[in-house]
Amino acid sequence: MFPSLNHRTPRLIVVDDDPDIRDLMVGQLLQDHYEVLSAGSVSELKAALAVQPVDLIVLDLNLPDGDGLALCRELRGQGSDVRIIMVSARGSAIDRVLGLELGADDYLTKPFEPRELLVRIRNLLRRTQVDGGDRQRDKGARLARFGPWRLDLFQRRLIADDDRLVMLSSAEFRLLSRFIEDPNIVLSREHLVPERRATAAFDRSIDLQVSRLRQKLASAPGGEELILTVRGEGYVFATPVSYE
């Protein structure tokens, strides 16, 4: 039985300028019963997306006619919510955080085990199905209110009590969304970033993302202790959340 997305085969596209790596990934994904396209450049990817939509992009950062980071930012700026897994030889925490803040859903460092890529793809597509159900169920809510803040769920920005606006990166919005779904419950890194469950326990870039989000929340009086650290377990969003 192939993995399904709304009762159809998910369509993926692998973007890498190395034909050997690209063909290897495509072959593995085909064995997992996905519909798989491929591209060797930014222009080829854009041409493919113009013909048919895809559910997930496996995106190399270094492409001959552009940068994967800039492309990711462009897609998010256009309002695209396609799932994106960045793959790169750049493996520092700063590189991963930058990729996630520009809109990637996950970041995988080369070289990687093919099985790890498959697991992350499955987790992301499963999250797409869950998130889609949540959006349908909560489609009437525009704002989430907690502490001194309101979160605009449509425009992805924080609004303080004095109506000051604070913009969130894609990674920060996803992280805050996780917190407000389960307030007053200790959440592990694996829960906060389920698509990276296999490595989340050791991924300190997640802590850096939490720290940056915490700083933004602390910019309003009363927001200093919304996210608390529970040593050895994870984090807790220590406030009630209401919707309007």
ZADO-1210 file (C-alpha; in nm, 4 decimals, padded with zeros to 6 digits):
<atoms>
<atom x="00.0000" y="00.0000" z="00.0000" code="MET" pos="1"/>
<atom x="00.1531" y="00.3324" z="-00.1023" code="PHE" pos="2"/>
<atom x="00.1509" y="00.6353" z="00.1308" code="PRO" pos="3"/>
<atom x="-00.1560" y="00.8466" z="00.0626" code="SER" pos="4"/>
<atom x="-00.2415" y="01.2129" z="00.0860" code="LEU" pos="5"/>
<atom x="-00.6160" y="01.2679" z="00.0733" code="ASN" pos="6"/>
<atom x="-00.6489" y="00.9243" z="-00.0957" code="HIS" pos="7"/>
<atom x="-00.3961" y="00.9906" z="-00.3722" code="ARG" pos="8"/>
<atom x="-00.0295" y="00.9252" z="-00.4230" code="THR" pos="9"/>
<atom x="00.1832" y="01.2169" z="-00.2968" code="PRO" pos="10"/>
<atom x="00.3816" y="01.3922" z="-00.5693" code="ARG" pos="11"/>
<atom x="00.7397" y="01.4876" z="-00.4823" code="LEU" pos="12"/>
<atom x="01.0166" y="01.6646" z="-00.6718" code="ILE" pos="13"/>
<atom x="01.3877" y="01.6169" z="-00.6069" code="VAL" pos="14"/>
<atom x="01.6014" y="01.9216" z="-00.6908" code="VAL" pos="15"/>
<atom x="01.9777" y="01.8607" z="-00.7060" code="ASP" pos="16"/>
<atom x="02.2367" y="01.9566" z="-00.9665" code="ASP" pos="17"/>
<atom x="02.4311" y="01.6320" z="-00.9153" code="ASP" pos="18"/>
<atom x="02.2638" y="01.3790" z="-01.1488" code="PRO" pos="19"/>
<atom x="02.3991" y="01.0781" z="-00.9589" code="ASP" pos="20"/>
<atom x="02.2624" y="01.1975" z="-00.6234" code="ILE" pos="21"/>
<atom x="01.9381" y="01.3084" z="-00.7851" code="ARG" pos="22"/>
<atom x="01.8840" y="00.9747" z="-00.9590" code="ASP" pos="23"/>
<atom x="01.9654" y="00.7857" z="-00.6391" code="LEU" pos="24"/>
<atom x="01.7056" y="00.9789" z="-00.4381" code="MET" pos="25"/>
<atom x="01.4454" y="00.9500" z="-00.7129" code="VAL" pos="26"/>
<atom x="01.4975" y="00.5748" z="-00.7338" code="GLY" pos="27"/>
<atom x="01.4570" y="00.5299" z="-00.3597" code="GLN" pos="28"/>
<atom x="01.1414" y="00.7399" z="-00.3483" code="LEU" pos="29"/>
<atom x="00.9911" y="00.5492" z="-00.6381" code="LEU" pos="30"/>
<atom x="01.0498" y="00.2269" z="-00.4464" code="GLN" pos="31"/>
<atom x="00.8460" y="00.3809" z="-00.1644" code="ASP" pos="32"/>
<atom x="00.5594" y="00.4266" z="-00.4128" code="HIS" pos="33"/>
<atom x="00.5618" y="00.8039" z="-00.4447" code="TYR" pos="34"/>
<atom x="00.5078" y="00.9914" z="-00.7686" code="GLU" pos="35"/>
<atom x="00.8480" y="01.1539" z="-00.8214" code="VAL" pos="36"/>
<atom x="00.9684" y="01.4347" z="-01.0478" code="LEU" pos="37"/>
<atom x="01.3226" y="01.5707" z="-01.0684" code="SER" pos="38"/>
<atom x="01.5004" y="01.8959" z="-01.1533" code="ALA" pos="39"/>
<atom x="01.8631" y="01.9993" z="-01.1757" code="GLY" pos="40"/>
<atom x="01.8215" y="02.3744" z="-01.1376" code="SER" pos="41"/>
<atom x="01.5938" y="02.6524" z="-01.0139" code="VAL" pos="42"/>
<atom x="01.4600" y="02.7112" z="-01.3653" code="SER" pos="43"/>
<atom x="01.3736" y="02.3434" z="-01.4105" code="GLU" pos="44"/>
<atom x="01.1945" y="02.3394" z="-01.0760" code="LEU" pos="45"/>
<atom x="00.9898" y="02.6476" z="-01.1608" code="LYS" pos="46"/>
<atom x="00.8995" y="02.4992" z="-01.4994" code="ALA" pos="47"/>
<atom x="00.7823" y="02.1784" z="-01.3324" code="ALA" pos="48"/>
<atom x="00.5755" y="02.3664" z="-01.0712" code="LEU" pos="49"/>
<atom x="00.4096" y="02.5686" z="-01.3466" code="ALA" pos="50"/>
<atom x="00.2798" y="02.2454" z="-01.5016" code="VAL" pos="51"/>
<atom x="00.1586" y="02.0648" z="-01.1914" code="GLN" pos="52"/>
<atom x="00.1633" y="02.1205" z="-00.8140" code="PRO" pos="53"/>
<atom x="00.3684" y="01.9021" z="-00.5818" code="VAL" pos="54"/>
<atom x="00.3236" y="01.8067" z="-00.2179" code="ASP" pos="55"/>
<atom x="00.6891" y="01.8160" z="-00.1165" code="LEU" pos="56"/>
<atom x="01.0229" y="01.9452" z="-00.2494" code="ILE" pos="57"/>
<atom x="01.3588" y="01.7902" z="-00.1614" code="VAL" pos="58"/>
<atom x="01.5717" y="02.0986" z="-00.2250" code="LEU" pos="59"/>
<atom x="01.9493" y="02.1197" z="-00.2525" code="ASP" pos="60"/>
<atom x="02.0884" y="02.4580" z="-00.1492" code="LEU" pos="61"/>
<atom x="02.3616" y="02.4945" z="-00.4121" code="ASN" pos="62"/>
<atom x="02.2125" y="02.5077" z="-00.7603" code="LEU" pos="63"/>
<atom x="02.3779" y="02.6301" z="-01.0823" code="PRO" pos="64"/>
<atom x="02.1322" y="02.9143" z="-01.1470" code="ASP" pos="65"/>
<atom x="02.0308" y="03.0164" z="-00.7958" code="GLY" pos="66"/>
<atom x="02.0379" y="02.9522" z="-00.4253" code="ASP" pos="67"/>
<atom x="01.8000" y="02.7144" z="-00.2520" code="GLY" pos="68"/>
<atom x="01.7589" y="02.9518" z="00.0410" code="LEU" pos="69"/>
<atom x="01.6490" y="03.2359" z="-00.1865" code="ALA" pos="70"/>
<atom x="01.4140" y="03.0032" z="-00.3717" code="LEU" pos="71"/>
<atom x="01.2561" y="02.8863" z="-00.0465" code="CYS" pos="72"/>
<atom x="01.2038" y="03.2459" z="00.0636" code="ARG" pos="73"/>
<atom x="01.0501" y="03.3281" z="-00.2768" code="GLU" pos="74"/>
<atom x="00.8051" y="03.0366" z="-00.2587" code="LEU" pos="75"/>
<atom x="00.6929" y="03.1340" z="00.0909" code="ARG" pos="76"/>
<atom x="00.6628" y="03.4968" z="-00.0152" code="GLY" pos="77"/>
<atom x="00.4236" y="03.3839" z="-00.2884" code="GLN" pos="78"/>
<atom x="00.2097" y="03.2102" z="-00.0257" code="GLY" pos="79"/>
<atom x="00.3087" y="02.8542" z="-00.1169" code="SER" pos="80"/>
<atom x="00.2673" y="02.6039" z="00.1664" code="ASP" pos="81"/>
<atom x="00.4374" y="02.3143" z="-00.0144" code="VAL" pos="82"/>
<atom x="00.6491" y="02.1075" z="00.2239" code="ARG" pos="83"/>
<atom x="01.0234" y="02.1670" z="00.1752" code="ILE" pos="84"/>
<atom x="01.3140" y="01.9554" z="00.2969" code="ILE" pos="85"/>
<atom x="01.6464" y="02.1317" z="00.2431" code="MET" pos="86"/>
<atom x="01.9536" y="01.9152" z="00.1882" code="VAL" pos="87"/>
<atom x="02.3018" y="02.0582" z="00.2130" code="SER" pos="88"/>
<atom x="02.6594" y="01.9824" z="00.3101" code="ALA" pos="89"/>
<atom x="02.6384" y="02.2864" z="00.5384" code="ARG" pos="90"/>
<atom x="02.5601" y="02.1305" z="00.8730" code="GLY" pos="91"/>
<atom x="02.6091" y="02.3998" z="01.1365" code="SER" pos="92"/>
<atom x="02.3247" y="02.4969" z="01.3693" code="ALA" pos="93"/>
<atom x="02.3225" y="02.8481" z="01.2208" code="ILE" pos="94"/>
<atom x="02.2781" y="02.7108" z="00.8672" code="ASP" pos="95"/>
<atom x="01.9901" y="02.4891" z="00.9796" code="ARG" pos="96"/>
<atom x="01.8190" y="02.7712" z="01.1659" code="VAL" pos="97"/>
<atom x="01.8566" y="03.0030" z="00.8664" code="LEU" pos="98"/>
<atom x="01.7019" y="02.7452" z="00.6357" code="GLY" pos="99"/>
<atom x="01.4116" y="02.6870" z="00.8733" code="LEU" pos="100"/>
<atom x="01.3529" y="03.0574" z="00.9282" code="GLU" pos="101"/>
<atom x="01.3328" y="03.1145" z="00.5532" code="LEU" pos="102"/>
<atom x="01.0499" y="02.8647" z="00.5343" code="GLY" pos="103"/>
<atom x="01.1901" y="02.5126" z="00.5097" code="ALA" pos="104"/>
<atom x="01.0020" y="02.2467" z="00.7051" code="ASP" pos="105"/>
<atom x="01.3111" y="02.0357" z="00.7638" code="ASP" pos="106"/>
<atom x="01.6869" y="02.0432" z="00.7034" code="TYR" pos="107"/>
<atom x="01.8984" y="01.7372" z="00.6291" code="LEU" pos="108"/>
<atom x="02.2784" y="01.7456" z="00.6200" code="THR" pos="109"/>
<atom x="02.4714" y="01.5560" z="00.3521" code="LYS" pos="110"/>
<atom x="02.5712" y="01.2795" z="00.3571" code="PRO" pos="111"/>
<atom x="02.2595" y="01.1177" z="00.5001" code="PHE" pos="112"/>
<atom x="02.1108" y="00.7723" z="00.5154" code="GLU" pos="113"/>
<atom x="01.8398" y="00.7200" z="00.2515" code="PRO" pos="114"/>
<atom x="01.6139" y="00.5728" z="00.5186" code="ARG" pos="115"/>
<atom x="01.6343" y="00.8962" z="00.7184" code="GLU" pos="116"/>
<atom x="01.5134" y="01.0961" z="00.4177" code="LEU" pos="117"/>
<atom x="01.2205" y="00.8565" z="00.3733" code="LEU" pos="118"/>
<atom x="01.1241" y="00.8847" z="00.7412" code="VAL" pos="119"/>
<atom x="01.1318" y="01.2637" z="00.7318" code="ARG" pos="120"/>
<atom x="00.9225" y="01.2739" z="00.4136" code="ILE" pos="121"/>
<atom x="00.6629" y="01.0443" z="00.5665" code="ARG" pos="122"/>
<atom x="00.6474" y="01.2551" z="00.8829" code="ASN" pos="123"/>
<atom x="00.6046" y="01.5779" z="00.6874" code="LEU" pos="124"/>
<atom x="00.3294" y="01.4364" z="00.4673" code="LEU" pos="125"/>
<atom x="00.1553" y="01.2917" z="00.7708" code="ARG" pos="126"/>
<atom x="00.1752" y="01.6332" z="00.9373" code="ARG" pos="127"/>
<atom x="00.0218" y="01.7888" z="00.6255" code="THR" pos="128"/>
<atom x="-00.2820" y="01.5626" z="00.6656" code="GLN" pos="129"/>
<atom x="-00.3136" y="01.6406" z="01.0386" code="VAL" pos="130"/>
<atom x="-00.2635" y="02.0151" z="00.9931" code="ASP" pos="131"/>
<atom x="-00.5141" y="02.0189" z="00.7100" code="GLY" pos="132"/>
<atom x="-00.7760" y="01.8648" z="00.9390" code="GLY" pos="133"/>
<atom x="-00.6974" y="02.1162" z="01.2106" code="ASP" pos="134"/>
<atom x="-00.7341" y="02.4099" z="00.9725" code="ARG" pos="135"/>
<atom x="-01.0723" y="02.2823" z="00.8614" code="GLN" pos="136"/>
<atom x="-01.1888" y="02.2377" z="01.2200" code="ARG" pos="137"/>
<atom x="-01.0616" y="02.5780" z="01.3412" code="ASP" pos="138"/>
<atom x="-01.1137" y="02.7761" z="01.0229" code="LYS" pos="139"/>
<atom x="-01.3328" y="03.0337" z="01.2004" code="GLY" pos="140"/>
<atom x="-01.0580" y="03.1393" z="01.4435" code="ALA" pos="141"/>
<atom x="-00.8314" y="03.4220" z="01.3329" code="ARG" pos="142"/>
<atom x="-00.6558" y="03.5107" z="01.6590" code="LEU" pos="143"/>
<atom x="-00.5050" y="03.3083" z="01.9431" code="ALA" pos="144"/>
<atom x="-00.4783" y="03.5059" z="02.2675" code="ARG" pos="145"/>
<atom x="-00.2247" y="03.4291" z="02.5419" code="PHE" pos="146"/>
<atom x="-00.0538" y="03.6448" z="02.8031" code="GLY" pos="147"/>
<atom x="00.0048" y="03.9953" z="02.6628" code="PRO" pos="148"/>
<atom x="-00.0094" y="03.8722" z="02.3037" code="TRP" pos="149"/>
<atom x="-00.2470" y="03.7888" z="02.0241" code="ARG" pos="150"/>
<atom x="-00.1240" y="03.5673" z="01.7393" code="LEU" pos="151"/>
<atom x="-00.2738" y="03.6439" z="01.3984" code="ASP" pos="152"/>
<atom x="-00.3136" y="03.2934" z="01.2550" code="LEU" pos="153"/>
<atom x="-00.3650" y="03.4221" z="00.9008" code="PHE" pos="154"/>
<atom x="-00.0906" y="03.6832" z="00.8708" code="GLN" pos="155"/>
<atom x="00.1497" y="03.5006" z="01.1055" code="ARG" pos="156"/>
<atom x="00.2376" y="03.7919" z="01.3295" code="ARG" pos="157"/>
<atom x="00.2242" y="03.8779" z="01.6980" code="LEU" pos="158"/>
<atom x="00.0127" y="04.1687" z="01.8197" code="ILE" pos="159"/>
<atom x="00.0900" y="04.3226" z="02.1594" code="ALA" pos="160"/>
<atom x="-00.1657" y="04.4816" z="02.3913" code="ASP" pos="161"/>
<atom x="-00.0613" y="04.8242" z="02.2578" code="ASP" pos="162"/>
<atom x="-00.1197" y="04.6944" z="01.8996" code="ASP" pos="163"/>
<atom x="00.2537" y="04.6809" z="01.8272" code="ARG" pos="164"/>
<atom x="00.3262" y="04.4216" z="01.5574" code="LEU" pos="165"/>
<atom x="00.6056" y="04.1662" z="01.5715" code="VAL" pos="166"/>
<atom x="00.6722" y="03.9590" z="01.2595" code="MET" pos="167"/>
<atom x="00.7575" y="03.5901" z="01.2923" code="LEU" pos="168"/>
<atom x="00.9735" y="03.3785" z="01.0672" code="SER" pos="169"/>
<atom x="00.8156" y="03.0636" z="00.9244" code="SER" pos="170"/>
<atom x="01.0067" y="02.8513" z="01.1753" code="ALA" pos="171"/>
<atom x="00.9009" y="03.0721" z="01.4683" code="GLU" pos="172"/>
<atom x="00.5361" y="03.0619" z="01.3623" code="PHE" pos="173"/>
<atom x="00.5401" y="02.6824" z="01.3343" code="ARG" pos="174"/>
<atom x="00.7073" y="02.6510" z="01.6733" code="LEU" pos="175"/>
<atom x="00.4635" y="02.8892" z="01.8434" code="LEU" pos="176"/>
<atom x="00.1732" y="02.7050" z="01.6798" code="SER" pos="177"/>
<atom x="00.2989" y="02.3842" z="01.8400" code="ARG" pos="178"/>
<atom x="00.3108" y="02.5499" z="02.1806" code="PHE" pos="179"/>
<atom x="-00.0385" y="02.6995" z="02.1660" code="ILE" pos="180"/>
<atom x="-00.1875" y="02.3649" z="02.0577" code="GLU" pos="181"/>
<atom x="-00.0761" y="02.2129" z="02.3913" code="ASP" pos="182"/>
<atom x="-00.0456" y="02.4849" z="02.6563" code="PRO" pos="183"/>
<atom x="00.0665" y="02.3944" z="03.0090" code="ASN" pos="184"/>
<atom x="00.2034" y="02.0588" z="02.8930" code="ILE" pos="185"/>
<atom x="00.5730" y="01.9712" z="02.8861" code="VAL" pos="186"/>
<atom x="00.6749" y="01.9241" z="02.5231" code="LEU" pos="187"/>
<atom x="00.9950" y="01.7500" z="02.4169" code="SER" pos="188"/>
<atom x="01.2002" y="01.8523" z="02.1152" code="ARG" pos="189"/>
<atom x="01.0549" y="01.5494" z="01.9368" code="GLU" pos="190"/>
<atom x="00.7024" y="01.6822" z="01.9921" code="HIS" pos="191"/>
<atom x="00.7905" y="02.0373" z="01.8936" code="LEU" pos="192"/>
<atom x="00.9555" y="01.9267" z="01.5681" code="VAL" pos="193"/>
<atom x="00.7979" y="01.5868" z="01.4896" code="PRO" pos="194"/>
<atom x="00.9245" y="01.5816" z="01.1314" code="GLU" pos="195"/>
<atom x="01.2771" y="01.5565" z="01.2762" code="ARG" pos="196"/>
<atom x="01.1861" y="01.3091" z="01.5463" code="ARG" pos="197"/>
<atom x="01.4771" y="01.0758" z="01.4679" code="ALA" pos="198"/>
<atom x="01.7394" y="01.3393" z="01.5517" code="THR" pos="199"/>
<atom x="01.5468" y="01.6060" z="01.7464" code="ALA" pos="200"/>
<atom x="01.6741" y="01.4935" z="02.0872" code="ALA" pos="201"/>
<atom x="02.0290" y="01.5876" z="01.9842" code="PHE" pos="202"/>
<atom x="01.9537" y="01.8860" z="01.7603" code="ASP" pos="203"/>
<atom x="02.0538" y="02.1994" z="01.9496" code="ARG" pos="204"/>
<atom x="01.9321" y="02.4229" z="01.6673" code="SER" pos="205"/>
<atom x="01.5831" y="02.3620" z="01.8090" code="ILE" pos="206"/>
<atom x="01.6942" y="02.5217" z="02.1356" code="ASP" pos="207"/>
<atom x="01.8214" y="02.8212" z="01.9398" code="LEU" pos="208"/>
<atom x="01.4836" y="02.8588" z="01.7685" code="GLN" pos="209"/>
<atom x="01.3056" y="02.8429" z="02.1058" code="VAL" pos="210"/>
<atom x="01.5453" y="03.1063" z="02.2417" code="SER" pos="211"/>
<atom x="01.4715" y="03.3450" z="01.9539" code="ARG" pos="212"/>
<atom x="01.0961" y="03.2966" z="01.9924" code="LEU" pos="213"/>
<atom x="01.1263" y="03.3497" z="02.3677" code="ARG" pos="214"/>
<atom x="01.3078" y="03.6805" z="02.3105" code="GLN" pos="215"/>
<atom x="01.0266" y="03.8075" z="02.0891" code="LYS" pos="216"/>
<atom x="00.7599" y="03.7073" z="02.3406" code="LEU" pos="217"/>
<atom x="00.9601" y="03.8749" z="02.6198" code="ALA" pos="218"/>
<atom x="00.9499" y="04.2098" z="02.4358" code="SER" pos="219"/>
<atom x="00.6070" y="04.2737" z="02.5912" code="ALA" pos="220"/>
<atom x="00.5572" y="04.3091" z="02.9694" code="PRO" pos="221"/>
<atom x="00.4324" y="03.9775" z="03.1015" code="GLY" pos="222"/>
<atom x="00.5796" y="03.7781" z="02.8155" code="GLY" pos="223"/>
<atom x="00.9076" y="03.6935" z="02.9857" code="GLU" pos="224"/>
<atom x="00.8035" y="03.3553" z="03.1233" code="GLU" pos="225"/>
<atom x="00.5584" y="03.2251" z="02.8660" code="LEU" pos="226"/>
<atom x="00.8024" y="02.9536" z="02.7564" code="ILE" pos="227"/>
<atom x="00.9688" y="02.7746" z="03.0459" code="LEU" pos="228"/>
<atom x="01.2488" y="02.5181" z="03.0281" code="THR" pos="229"/>
<atom x="01.1918" y="02.1869" z="03.2077" code="VAL" pos="230"/>
<atom x="01.5389" y="02.0459" z="03.2529" code="ARG" pos="231"/>
<atom x="01.5862" y="01.7062" z="03.0959" code="GLY" pos="232"/>
<atom x="01.2351" y="01.7021" z="02.9468" code="GLU" pos="233"/>
<atom x="01.1740" y="01.9981" z="02.7174" code="GLY" pos="234"/>
<atom x="00.9637" y="02.3143" z="02.7301" code="TYR" pos="235"/>
<atom x="00.6220" y="02.4196" z="02.8541" code="VAL" pos="236"/>
<atom x="00.4004" y="02.7044" z="02.7289" code="PHE" pos="237"/>
<atom x="00.2912" y="02.8242" z="03.0717" code="ALA" pos="238"/>
<atom x="-00.0298" y="03.0155" z="02.9976" code="THR" pos="239"/>
<atom x="-00.3876" y="02.9487" z="02.8909" code="PRO" pos="240"/>
<atom x="-00.4772" y="03.0056" z="02.5249" code="VAL" pos="241"/>
<atom x="-00.8107" y="03.1260" z="02.3872" code="SER" pos="242"/>
<atom x="-00.9309" y="03.1772" z="02.0304" code="TYR" pos="243"/>
<atom x="-01.1431" y="03.4459" z="01.8721" code="GLU" pos="244"/>
</atoms>
